[in-house]
């Protein structure tokens, strides 16, 4: 899942706390209005999207073989059951019969085959090949040597088997991607799929059917009457793109039912007696990324100097009102793999920053900025336009860096434009964040071969630990591997880790059917979308 804005990591979606609606049995009807401060790009394809805002629509339109529940465990979705072979190399899924796409065509194993074979195709333009490259024969197929994938076997219309080259611990949890309709897409050249009109007019098998997308304005979905599970009860779900400052007003006026809010908006929203406000730590972290392809950032002492020089605790305590936690490694505290043993906290210490720069051979120029050979510690810093808090964080960063001899030119950008620059590797430094999957496997972001390794960091020991973690089944042993990996990351700081994600959001109490005791998945984990309902007198 790709790059959450630093601000949005603090305001992502969560569950409400209480409600006082008399009705207990779900009723049909009504429209659920959801606020978003950044518009989806419109890549509503589960194997091609890279931005979380697109995925918020995707999880409602598509269902996968499995989904992840609030306890962060894989549970059945289109697949009603599965089993592993004795050697742990084969995973067989048994599909439900009668599951339909939104155009009425039944979902079969051929659609599953198409979805995952497309990810492995030589002309696939997405970023998920590495996730499934462990499937037997994937590399030969991806390299164009054969026209089939040995490790994908359709046994019958409702049974499909995946076989891997070696034990792959995260395998089951990775089959969460929405199933694509092969009867619509199989004749589309894979190289042309990313530009196909299907992506803005998607057809899935999820609880909601796509209706309309107006960029920067709204997305409209309708409840799918032939959904194979209970519900959906809602007639419609509408995503409204609204201005950051307007969120409390929209809540007060009842124009939206749910929206993430920033910490400074909490007092305003708490005054609304029909709105619940709550927060919890989620699976994610924010970070500062330097382009390590540039020699001036390649020395870890430079990144350590930034970590000591940026007063991250003040950001958490003052700017974010305590609704966050300082991060020092890329593993959320809610993960079973998290450790704080042997982790340097990099407390604010400008003097230590200066010592590290001197140790690395840099000298102050006439204007106080560090210089070395033909290099100068002056650079552009990209951040996404979001909230007042975001602006305050960036201004503090700029001032803190100036205090230690770094000249920073702040560059606010619209989110998609920033992502385009980053993907093209046309940056000096930026700040964004990651929303993570439930398995702690960091391969997709941090392996040297990953397309999401934006920093361009290559470290042999890191690669070894990541690969070892993927092939170790015992969770305690994996936790030890990832603990060593976190200590390595904490020392090398390929990114300067900023904050762990704490989500703050508001929900109108008229919306029912949600779990009022949120876990890290928050409100919009796909298993619950079809259960949302609104009492008749509140519709």
N, C-alpha and C positions, 0 to 999 in steps of 0.2 A: 504494500500500500504506500504512496509517495507523499513526501514533504508537507507537513502541516505547518502553517504559519505559527511562529512563536506565540503570538497572542492567542491563536485559536487552540493551541495546546492547553491553554488555561480555561478556555470557555467551551470545550467540546461537549458532546451530548451525554446526558445522564438521566437517571430516574428521579421522579418526584418522591417526596416523603410521605405525605398524607393526603387524604381526600375525605369528603363528608357527603357523598351522594347516596341517597337512600336506596336506589335500585341496586340489586346484586346480580341479576341475570343480564347478560349482554343483549342489546337490542341492535337492530340494523339501522343504518342511515347516518347522515351527518358527514361533515367535512373536517378533517384534521388539518390545521394550518401550522406550518412549521417555518420558522425564520432562519435565514442564512445570511451572513454578512458578505460572503464571497460567492459569486455565481459559479455553478458547474461549468466546465469547459464544453461539455456536450459529448464526451466520449463514453457513452453508456454501453460499453462492451466489457464484460468481466475479465477478459484475457488481454485487453489492450489499455485499459484506463491506467493512469498514473497518479491522479489527484483524488484526495479523499472526498472532495465535494461531488465528484461524479459517482463515487462509490456509495454515497448516502442514498442516491437514487437506485443504483444497481442492486443493492441488497433487498429493495422492495420489489423490483421487477423480475429478478432471477432467483432461482433456488439452485443449490449445488447438491452434490452427492451427500455431503454432510454439512452441518453448521456447528458453531461453537456456542455452548450454553453459558449461563452466568457463572458457572463454576470453572469455566475455561476448558471444558472437556468436549470432544467431538461427539455429536449425537446425530441420529438419522435425519435425513431430509428426503431427497429423492431416492436415495438408497435406504431401504428399510432394514437392511442388515449387511454384515460383512464378516469375513474371517481371514486370518493370516494362515499361511502354510506353516508346517512344523519348523522349517528352516528360516522362517521370517522373511523370505525373499518375495513371496507372492501375496497379494492382497486382492481378494475376490469380493466384489460388490453385487448385491442382489437388489435390483430396482423394484420400486412399487409399480404395480400395473395400474393403468388408467390415469397416470399423470399427464396433463395436457399443457401444451404451450398455449399462449393467448390467442392463437389463430385456430385452436381446436385440434391440432395434430398431436398425437400421443408422443411422449418422450420415451425413447428406447435407448438401448446400449449403443446404437449407432451414433446417436447424438453425443453421448459421452465420449465415444471414440473420436468423433470429429473434433470436439472441444480440445481434448488433450493432445491429439495428434497435430492439431494446428499450432499449438504452443511449441511443438518440437520441429515444425516444418522449416526447411532451409530458408524460406522467404518470410518467415514470421518477423514482424517489425516491433513486437512488444518486448517486455523486459523479464518475462517469467520462464524463459528457457532453462536458466540455471536451476530453478526450483525442481524441475522434473527431468533434468539431464541424467539422473541416476537410474531412470527406467532403462531396462535392458534394450540395447539396440538404438537408443536415442541419438547417440553421437553419430553413428553411421547414417542414420536417416537425416539428421540435421546437416551433415556434411555432403548430402546428396549422393552417397554411395549406394543406397538402396531406396526403394519406394515404399517400404513398410517399416513398422516399429515392432520388433520382435517381442518386446515386453508388454504390448497391449493386445489382448485377445478377447474378442467378442465371442462369448460362448453361445448365447441365444439372445432374444430380444430384451431380456431383463437381467442378464448376467454378463459381467465384464471383469476380466482379471488383469491386474497390473503386476509385472514382475520386475524387480530391480537387480542391478548388477551386484549390489552388496547391501548389507543391512543399512536401513535408513530410518533412524529413530523418529524424525518428524513426519513420516510419510502420511499417515492417516489424516492428520490435521491440515495437510496441504490440499486435500481434495474439497476445498470449500468454494471453488470458483463456480459461478453460475453456468449452467449447461446451455450451450448455444443450439439453435435449431438447424440441423444439418440440411433439412429439406429446403431451407432458404439460402444458406450460405455455401454449401459444398461446391457449387459451380463458380464461386467467386475466387479468382486467383488470390492466394494468401498475401502476396505482395501488395494487392490492391485493397485488402480488407480494411485497413486503417482509414482509408478515404471513402469507404462505402456509406451510403445513406442509411443503412441499417443502424449504424451507431447512434444516430440521433432520432431513430424511430424503432427502438428495440422491441423485440418479442422474446419474452422469457417464459418461465413456468412458475413465477413467484406469485405472491398474494395480490399484487397490484399490477394493473395493465397500464402501459405508457399511453398518454393522451397528447401532451403538448409540451414543448420546451421553447421559452422565449428568453434568449440569453440576457443576463443582467436583470431579469424581471421575475420569472417564475417557471416552475415545472409542475405539471398537473398529471396525477395518476388516478386511476379508477380501480375500485375493488373488482377482482376477477371472480365472477360467479362460479366458475368451474374449478376453482382451486381445490386441490386434492385433500387438504387438511381443513380443520374447523375454521370458519370465517373465510375471508375477512368480513368484519361487520361494517366498516366504514364504507360510505359511498365513494368518497374521494379523499386523497391526500395531496395537499398543495404545498410546495416549497416556495416561499417568498424570499426574494433577495432584497434585503433592507439595509439601510445605512446603520452603521454601528451605533451612533448616538440615538437612533430612533427606537432601539429595542425596548426600553422601558415604556415608551409611549405606545408602541404597538401592543404590548402586553396589557397596559392599562385600558386601552380601547377595545380589547378583545379581538383585535385583528389577527393575532397569532396566538396559538396555544402553547408553543414550545420554542425556546431559543436559548442558545448558550449566551451567557452574560459575562462581562468582565467584573473584576472584583470591585471597582469603583461604582458599579451600577447596583450592587447588592442592596445598599440602604434604600434606594428608590424603589426597587422591586419588592423588598420585604414589606413595604407599606401597603401592598395590594393584598387584601385578605383572601382573595380567591386564587392566589398564585403561590405555589410552593417553590422555595429556593433551597438548594442543597449542593453539596460538593463531595467529591471522592477522588482518590488517586487512581489513575488509569494506566494503561499499557502504552507509555510513550515518554519521550524526553525531548527537550529542545537543545540546540547546540549552536556553536559558532564554527564554521568550516573555513579553513584556509586552503587555497589551491597549492597543494604540495608539489605540483609540477614546476612551481616557481622556486628557484633556489633559496630565496630569502626566507621562505617559510619551512624549509626542509629540515632544519635543526629542531629537535624536540624542545630545546631550551627556549626557543622563541615562543612556542605555544605555551610552555609552562609560564613564561613571563606574562603572557596575556592572562592566563588563569589566575595568577597571583595579583595581577594588576587591575582586574575587573571586580568591583565590589558586588558580587552576586548576592550575598546575604542581604545587603541593603535593598536590592531589587525585590527580593522575596518579602522582606519585612515591611518595607515602606511603599514601594510602588505597587506591589501585588497584595498588600495587606495580609500577608501570611498564607495566601492561597496558592502555595507552591512549595517545593523543596529544592535546595541546591543539589545538583547532580554532579557526580565526579566520575561516572563510568556509564557506558551505554546499556544498562540493564535496569529496568524499573524495579522499585522496591517491592511491588506486588507480584513479581515473578518468583517462582520457586528456585530459580537459579541465582537470584541476587545475593551478593555478599558485600559486607563493609569491612571485612578483615583484610588488613594490609593495604587499605585504600587511603591515599593522600587526599585530604579535603581541600587543599589549596586555599587556605584562608586569605583574606585580603591583606596583601603585604607588598606595597609598591617598592620598598627597599629591596626585597628579594627579587622582584622583577628586574630592577636595574642591575643587580649582581649577576643575574643569569645572562643578560645581554652582554655585559662585559666579559663574562666567561666564554661566551660564544664569539668573541673577537670584534664586537661592534663598538663604535665610538660615536659620541654626540657630535653632530655638525654645528655650524654657526647658529642655526635656528633651533637647536636642541633636539633635532630628530636624528635617530640612529642611522649611521652609515657604515658600510663595509664594502671594500673594493669598489665596484661600480653599482652597488645596490643601495637602496634607500628604503627605510621603513615608513613609506607613505603609500597608501592604497585606498581603493574604492571598497566600500562596505555596503552590500545590498541587503535591504530588508523590505518586507512587504507592508504596504500601507494598511493599517488596521485601526488602532485605537490610540487614545491619549496615553494610556499606559505604555503601549509599544513605543511611541515617540519619546516618552520619558526614559525608557530603558536604553534607547539608542543614543540619546543625548548624554546620559550618564556614561555609556560605553565610550563615546567620543572623548569626553572630558577625562575619564580615567586613563585612556590610552595616551592622551596628550601629556598627562602628568608623568608618564614613564617613557616618553620619547617616541611614541607612535603617532603619526599624523594620519587621521582617518577622515575620508570624505564620504559622508553618509549618502546613500543612494536609495531613496524610497522608490518602490516599483509596484505596479499591479501584480497580483499573485502569478497569473499565467505567464506574464512577460518575464518575471523573475525566474520561474521554472525553465523557461526556454533558454535564458542566458546560462543558467546553471547546467542544463543538459548539454549545451554546446561547449561547456567548459570555458566560457568567456567571462571569467570572474576572478577577482583577487580574493575576496572573502564575502561570506554572507551568513545570515542567521535564519534558520527555519527549524523544523522539528520532525520527528518520526512518530507515527502511530504504528505500533508493533503488533504482530500476531501473537497467538497464545504460546507457541513453542519458542523457547529462547534462542533457537538456532539463528546466529547472526550472519549466515552466509550471504543472504541476499543484499546486505548493505556493506559488509566489511571484508568479504573475501577479495583478494586482489583481482579476481576475474569478474567481479560483480559490476553490472552496468550502473548500479546505484552507488558505487564507491566514488562519490563526487570529489572527495579530497584527492583521489589518486594515490592512496596510501598502499604501499606494498611492504609486507613484513612476513618473512618466512615462518616465524614461530606462530604468529597469529593464524596464518593459513593452516598450519599443522593442527592447532588446537580446534579451530572451527571444523575441520574435516574429521578429527577424532570425536568431537561432540556429536556429529551426525551419525557416526557408526557405532556409538555406544548406547545400548538399550537401557541399562540400569540407571535409574534417575539419580541416585546418590553419586554414582561415578560421573555422570554427566555434570552434575552440580559442581563437583570438584574441578572438572575440566574448565567449565565456564568461570569458576572463581579465579583460576589462574589466568584465564583470558582477560577478565575484568581488571586484574592487577596490571597486566601488560598494557592494556588500553589506558589505564589511569596514569601509567608512567610515560608512555609515548605520546599521549594526547593527540592522535591524528585529527580529532576535533577537540575543541574546548567545550566540554559538556556544561550545560547551563542549568536547566531546571528539569525536574521530573514533573510529568503532567498531573496537575490537579484540575479537574473539571468543575466548572460552576455553571449552573443552568437554572432555568425557571420553567414551570409547567402550570398551565391552567388546570385547576382541580376538576374541571368537568370531564377531562379525559380519563377513562377507566381502562382496566385490563392490563395494567402494567404492574410489574413487581416493585413494591414500594421499598424494598431493601436492596439497593443497587450494588452490583458487583462491578469489577473493572470493565465489563463489556458495556455498561451503561444501558440506556433505553433501547437504542435501535440496533440491537443484535437481532438478526433476521427471524429468529424463532418466535419472537413476540409480536411482530408487526401485524399479523393476522388476528391477534387477540384484542387490539385496541378497539374501544367503542365509546360512544357518547350517549348518555341518557336522552330519551326522546324529548323531554322538556328543555334540554339544553342544546339541542341540535340547531 
